[in-house]
Amino acid sequence: ATTMMMLPIAMAVASRLDGAARTPFGRSLMLGIAYAASIGGVGTLIGTPPNAVLAGIVEKTQGISIGFGQWMQFGVPLALVMLLICWWYLTHINARLAAFGSGQGMQMIAQERAGLGTMCRAERRVLLVFSTVAALWVGKGLAPWSWLNGLNDSTIAMAGALTLFVIPAGTDDRSSLLNWESAVRIPWDVLILFGGGFALAQGFQQSGLTEWIGQQLDFLQQVHWFVLVIGVAVVTIFLTEMTSNTATASMLLPVVAGLAAAAGQDAFAPMVATALAASFAFMLPVATPPNAIVFASRQVTIAEMARAGIWMNLIAIVLIAAFVAFVLPWVWGNPQ
């Protein structure tokens, strides 16, 4: 959704500055939107599908509940660092942008923002509902709000969604903030894919397949956990280039759990690395929805995306390994 909203803005800015969208500046804008949508998504549990898949599978197979605020302590710093690296790479390495720093783009954006006008009553009410849901998600794990610990993230989300059906939009037709005509356009196929991934992981666990995988990989007993983290990150990133990130995460997370068990290591750290790597695949359109949307705009070719993305993939592998090694222990304890 974020990519769909930002894409026409970026195309308009590129055309205004350079007279056409298909320029080095325009391509960098397109790639920047795709990359930033994937990178920013890792900051929260609901920002990108592999994070939600990770939370569900880890809770079912490892008995670890990942809190919304707890994940943000890990995910937001990672997203910020990766975004800064991405910006520097796109503006200084992938394309040396002579137009960078021009005030024309900012002037255009300011004009468009001014044209939006003030927020209407319905928009303010939606903002209030979403802010309340976000506050409950983040505050659920904090001591002053310990009374919320009986709620889970799904309950809070459902309560917020149902509230949108009840609160009036304040318009003349007396409609609610959300109606069924809008709700049917929710990507239910993605939600079903999530559920299928959870069922697949549970099936791996209950059937003994995860344990069998661990037994077949007992030669990894001597592998250091950091090597295991790097290995699963590399495999996941490049496998995701050929399949969707959600499907890759659903398929690999139970396998990685068995792999970690074979190495005699805690499974949480490599599973986190797997989920992050599934979101950090930047080379091909099929890897992530933002990549596919940007490619569908026909402003970036597969060759251009692959040339830029290979270096982003390598950077992501290094950054994932570093954050799992140094930040994850601070948030959840020693992954060893």
N, C-alpha and C positions, 0 to 999 in steps of 0.2 A: 504494500500500500504506500509506504514512504517513497519507494522508487517511482511508482506511478505518479505520485504527486509532484516530485521534484524534476522528473524528466522533461516535461514541457517547459518548465522554467529555465532549465539549463540550456535547452535548445534555443529558446528565445534570446537568452543572454549571449550565447555564442554567435548567433546570427546578427545580433545588434552590434557586437564588437568587431567581428571579422567578416561580416557579410554572408557567412555560410556556417552551418553547424559542423561540417566535415573538415575541420582544420585541426592542427595539433592542440590548440586550446580547447576546441569543441570535444575532441576525443578524450582529452584529459578530464573534462567536466563529466562526460558520460561515464568513464571508468571510475571517476571519483565518487559518483552517486552510487554505482553498483557496489564498490568496495566499502564505502562508508555505511551503506545499509546493512551489509553483512557484519562489518566490524562493530558498529554500534549495537547490533542485536545481541552480542555476547554479554553486554553489560547487565542484562536482567534475565530472569528465567523465562520470560514470555517474549523476549526480543527476537529470538530465532528458534525454529523448531527443534534442532538438536539439543538445545538446553532443556526444553520441556521433556523431550524423550529421555535425556540423562536423568532428570529429577525423578521421573516415574520408574525407570528401570533400576536406579540405585536404591530407591526406597523398597522396591519389591525384592531385589536380589541381595542387597547388602544391608538392609535395615537402616539406612542412613537417610534422614529427612533433611533436604536442603531448603533452608528458609530463604524467602525472597530477599530480605535485607542482608542475610549472610552471604548469598551469592553476589550481591552488588559490591560487597567489600572486596571481592576477588575480581569480578567481571568488569566493573567500571574502570579501575586503574588500567587493566589490560586493554580495554577498548580505547581509552585516552592515549596510551602510549602508541598503540598500533595506528590510530588515526593520525597522530603527528608524523609517524614514519611514512604512512601512506601519502599524506600531503606533500612531504618533502620529496618523496620518490617521484610522484607524478609531476611536480613542478620543476624539479632540478635534474632528474635522471631520465625518466621516460620521455619527457619533452621539456626542453628549455624554453619557457614561455616568456616571450618578449612582452606580451600583453599583461603579464602578471603585475598586479599593483595598480592597474588602471581604475580610475574612479567611475568610469561609465557604467560598469556592471552594477556597482553599488547604487548608483543613481537610479538605474532602471528598477532594481529591486525595491528601493524606497518608494518610487512612484507606484509600483504595483501594490505595495503594502498600504499606501495611502488610499488607493482605490477600493480597498476592502471595506473601509469604514470601521465603525465601532462594532463590537460584538453584540449580536442580537440576544434577546431573552433566552431563546432555546439554546444557543451556543453557550451562554453562561451556565445554564442548568446542566448541560452535558459536562462541561468543565468541572463543575462542582462534584458530580457523581464520580467521574474518573479520578479526580484528586482524592476523594474519600477512599476509593478502592485502593489506589496506590499507597495512601497513608496507612491503611490497614495492613496491606501486604508487607510494607517495610517495618511498621511498628509492632507486628505480631511477635517478633522474636526479642523485642526490647523489654527490659525489666519493668519500666513504668506501665507497660501495657500487657502485663503477664496474664491479665484476665482474658486476653484474646487467644491464648495458646490453645484453647479448645477448638478454635476454628482452623480450618486448613485453607490453602490458597484457592482451591476449587470452590469452596463454600462462599468465600468473599467475592470471587468473580461472578458466580451465579447470582448472588444477591444484587450485585451492581447491575448486571444485565437485566434482571427482572424489574429493577427499579426504573430503568429506562422505559419499560412498557407502561408504567403506572403514572409517572410524572408528566403532566401536560406540557406541550411545547409552548403554550402561550399564544398560539395563533388563532385566527378567526374560526378555523374549522374544528377547533377543540381536539386536535390530534395529539397523540403522545409523542415523546421524544423519539421513540423507536416503534415501528409497526412491523407487522409480519411480512409485508411486501418487501421491506428492507432486509429483514432477518433471513429470508430465504436465499439471499445472495451471499450469505456467509459461506466461505469455502469449506463445506461439510466434508468434502473428500479428504482435505488435509487433516481434519479432526479424526476421521475414520482411520486414516493412515497412522496417526498417533496411537489410537487404541489398538490397531493391529500390531504396532511395534511393541507395545506393552505386553500384549498376549503372546507374541513371539518370544520375548525375553522370558516370560513366565513359563512358557512351554520348554524352552531350553533348560531352565532350572529344574522344573518338576520331572522332566523325562530323564534327567541325568546326563543330557548332552554336554552341558557345561563342565561337569565333572569328568566326562570322558575326554573332552578336549584337553583338560588339564593333565590327565594321565598320559595322553599322547605327546604332550609337550614337556614331559618331566626333564628332558635334557636342558631345559632353560633354568634349572635350579640355581645355577651359578651366575646368571645374568643380573647385573646391577639394575636397580629399579629405574635409575635415570636413563640407562640405555634402552630399557623397555619403553619408557615414556617417549623418547625420541623415535623409536621404531614404530610405535603405533601412530604417532603423529604423521610420520612420512607416509605410511601405508594408507591412512585414512584420507589425507589431503589428496593424494593422487588417485585413489579409488573414487573419491567424491567427484572428481573431474569427469567421470564417465557415468555416474548415477546421481540421483538427487541426494542432497545432504541429509534429508530426513530418513530416506530409505537406508542410506549408508550407516547412519547412527543407530537405527533400529537393528540392523543386521550385525554390526560390529561390536556394539557394547557388551552383549552377553558373551561373545567370543573373547573379547579382551579380558573380561572377568575370569574366564577359564585360563587364559594365558598368564594372567598375574598369579593365579593360584598355583600354576605349574612352576612359576619362578619363585614361589614361596614368599610373594610380596602382597601387600595390601592392594586390593583392586581399585580403590577409589581414585588414586592419582592417575593411573593410565586411562581410566574411564573418563575422567575430566578432560585429559588431553585428547581423547578420541572425539568427544563432543565439540571441543573448541576447533579441532582440525576440520571437522565436517562443515563448519561455518566459514573457515578460512581457505576455501578453494576459489581461486581467482582466475583460472586460465580459460575455462570453457563455459559456454552458455548453460549447459545442462546441469552444472554443478550446484548453482543456487538460483532461486527465483529472481533476485536482483540482476544477476548476470544475464539470465534469459530475457528479462524485460529490456535491458539496455541493448542487447544484441538485436532484439526484435525491432528496435527503433531504426535499424539500418544505418546508424551513425558510426558503428564500430564493427570491423570485420573480425572473423574468428582468428585470423593470423595476428591482427593487432592486439586482440584480447589475450591471446596465448603468449605473445612476446612480453607484454607488460605483466601478465599474471604469474609467469614462472618465477620471477624474482620476488614478487609478493608472497608466493607460496614458500619460498626458501626463508624469507624473513619471518614469516609466520611460524615456521617450524622452530626456529631459534627462540622466538619470543614465547611460544607456548611452553617449551622446555624450561626456560628461565622462570616463568611465572609459576609453573607447577612445582619447581624446585624451591623457590624462595618465598613466594607469596602464599601459595596453598597451605604450607605448614603453619603460617601465621594465622590463617583464618580457621582451619580445621584441625590442625595438629600435624605431626610428622607423617608424611605419606609412606615412609619406610616401615 
